[in-house]
Amino acid sequence: MRVPRIYHPFDEKTASAGWPIGHQLELSDDAANHVGRVLRMNAGQALTLFNGDGHDYAAKIVAVSKKNVLVEITAQALNTSEAPIKIHLGQGVSRGDRMDFVLQKSVELGVHAITPLFTERCGVKLSGDRLLKKQQQWQKIVIGACEQSGRSYVPVVHTPVPLQQWLGELPAALRLTLDPEAQVPLREQQLSSEHIQLLIGPEGGLTEAEITAAATANFQAVRLGPRVLRTETAALSALTAVQYQFGDLATATGKE
């Protein structure tokens, strides 16, 4: 039986260090609800915790009540599932569950950070409390994807910003965006650092002005094939191709 993987954030007392063996802690409300009510786990059962520091923490349940779950750390180990490249996905915000789908699957494919982008053809309008709640919801989706996929680093969902702002704030990296009419295929790109920034437009794509702005910011248009892809297909296809060429998909030996 597979041991459940549960995310539990650091509290203020342990924010600068990992959990030592023998350390006991009460799971967060979300984690406790999942362990106690959804999985119906009992005292003595094993689980694996992670907190975003890149380690896995083997633990056993000490006590379970209606609202609380107390666990004890029994071992710790470095998680080696992270890709050798750090991909920052700039994703045009899309409607419905498409954005949720992209976030979930991009985490499975090893994305390092995600910035939702407001573009001219973006059909989603968010601000204030609604924007904050949506960002928190997206971060929970990312955490759930880390639990499922075996990652112990949690990609950050940055605050959504306009495309022009994002373009002006990026550090140096290989910058790519998809264009089925591009002259250069992805396989001809050369990686000069471990950082890659990938720009994917929303439903309807980027406007000519946005494409020009991206080119001015040194985003290189590359093609994966001759067909026009939907926004969610484009993001996942590009991530897969980038991980295969520069990351660990071509050399991975872990179990599925």
N, C-alpha and C positions, 0 to 999 in steps of 0.2 A: 504494500500500500504506500502510495506517495505521501511523504510528509508535507503538510501544508506550509506554504511560505507566507509570512505575515509581515506587513510593514508596520513599524512602530517608531515614531519620531523620537529624537533625543529630547529629554527634558532639560531645563536650564542647568541642572547639577551635573549632567554628563555630556554637555554640548561640545566639550573640547577633547573627548576621549571615547574610545569604544567601551563596550560593556565587559568587565572582567568575568572570568569563570566564577560561578557562585553568586553573582549579583542577581538580586530579585527585583522585579518591577511589575507594576500593574499596567496592563495593556491599555492603550487609548480607547476611548469610547467606541470608535469605529472598529478597531481590531477586536475588542472584547465582544462586541455584538456579533461579529463574524465568527469568532471562535466558539463562543458560548451558545448563540442562538441559531446560527446558520449551520455550522459544522457539528454542533452538539458534542463538542469534545469534553473530556473529563480529566480530572486530576490523574497525573501519571503519564498522560499521553505526550508524545513528542511533536514539536513543531520547529520551524526555522524562522528566525526573525532577521530583518535587515532594517537599516535606518538611513541608508543613503551614503554611508562612508566607504562602500566598496567591499564590505565584509559580510559573511553569513554567520549568524549566531545560532548554534543549536541550543534548544531550550526544552524544558519539560514543564508541564502545567503543575503548579503546586496546589492551587485551589480555584474553584469556580463558584460564583454566586450569580444571582439574577443580573447584576449590573457590572460585576468586576471579574477579571481573570488575572490571577497572580502566577507569574512564571519565573523560572530560575535558569540562568545561562549555564550551559554545561560544556560548551566548546565554542571556539571561533576559528574562522578560516577565511583567507582572502578569496574573493570571488573573481575568477579569471574569465568571465564571460564578456567583458567589455571589448569593443572593437579597437584596433590600433589607431583609427582615425576618429576625429570628433566632428560630427556633422551637425550643423546648425540649420534647421529647416525653417525657412520663412514661408508660411502657408497662407494664401489668401483665404479669408474666412468664407465658408460656404454654409448654405442653409441646411436645416434638418439634422439628420444624424450623420451626414457626410463628414463633417469636421470631427465628430467623435471617432468615427471609423479611422480616419487618417491618423489621429493622435495615437489611438490604440496600436495600430499596425506599424506605425513608424517607430514606436518604442520597441516592438518585437524585432524590428530590423536594425536596431542599434543606434537610433538617433541620439545625439548628445544634448540638444537643446531645441526648443520650438518657440517661434514667435508668430502668433496669429497676426495677420496683416489686413488692414482696411485698405481696399483699393477702390478705384472708380466704379468697377462693376460688381463690387461686393453688395449682396442683397441683404446683409444683416446689419442692423443698426443697434449698437450697444453703447451705453455710457453710465457713469455713476455706479450705483449699487448693482444694477443689472450686469454691468461689465465685470465688476468684482466677483459676483456670484458665478458668472459663467467661467471666469478664469479659475476659480476654486473647483468648479465642477470638472473642468478639463484636467486640472492637476490630479484629481482623484482618479480619473480615467487612466492617466499615466501611471499612477501608483499601482492600480489594479493590473495593468499590463506588465509592470515589473514583477509583481507577485507571480503572475502566470508564466512569464518567459524566463524566469531565473536570474534576472538582473538585480544587483544590489546597489548600483548607482541609480538615482532617480533623476531623470531629465527634468529640467525646469521649464514650465510653460510661462514664458515671459508675458508681461502685460501687453495686450494687443495695442499696436501702434499703426499709424498711417505708413504706407510703403515708403514714401519719401523720407520720413524720419528714420526708419530702419536702415535704409541705404546709407544715410549719413552718419550712422553710429557704429558701423561694423569695423572690427579690427582686420588686420591683414589675413588673407586666406585665399584658397582657390575658390572662385565664385562661379557657379553654374546655374543656368536656367534652361528649360527645354524649349525647343522650337523644331517642329518636323521639317521645316524648310532650311534649317541651319546647314552650313557647308561642312562643318567639322563634326564627326561622330565622337561620342564620349570616349571611345577606346583610344583616341589619339591625344587625349589630355595627359599632361604630366603633373604629378603631385609634387609640389615644392615644400609643403609642410604637412603636419598632421591635421590641419584644420580645413574644413570644406563648408562653404555656405551655399545652400541650395534654395533657389527661389521658385515657387510654384504658384501660379495665378489661381484665382477663384473660378467658379462657374462663369463661363463667358470669356475667360482669359484676361490677359493684361491688355490695356489700350496701347496704341502706338506711342503715346507720350510716356507711358510707364515702361515700355520696352526700351525706349531711348534713354530714359533715366537710369534703368538698370545697366545698360551698356556703358553709359557714362561713368557708372560706379564700378566698372570693370567686371560685370557679370558676363560670362562668355556663353553665348547660345550654342547648345549642342543638340544633336538629334539622337534618339534611340531607335527610330524607325520612321516610316513614311506616314503613319496614321496619327490623327489628332486624338489625344486621350482626354477622358474626363479628369477633372481636378484630382479626385481621389486616386484614380488609376495612375495619373502622371506622377504623383508624389511617391507612391509605393514602387512603381516601376523604376523611377530614378534612384530611389534609395537602394533598391536591390542591385541595380547596375553599378552604382558607386561602391557599394560594399563588396561586390564581386571583384571589381577591378582594383580597388585600393584598400579594402578592408579585409574581413576574415571569412566571408562566405565561400571563397574558393579554397580555403585551407582548413575550415572548421572540421574538427573531429569529434565534437561532443555529441551526446545522444539527443535525439529530437524529443 
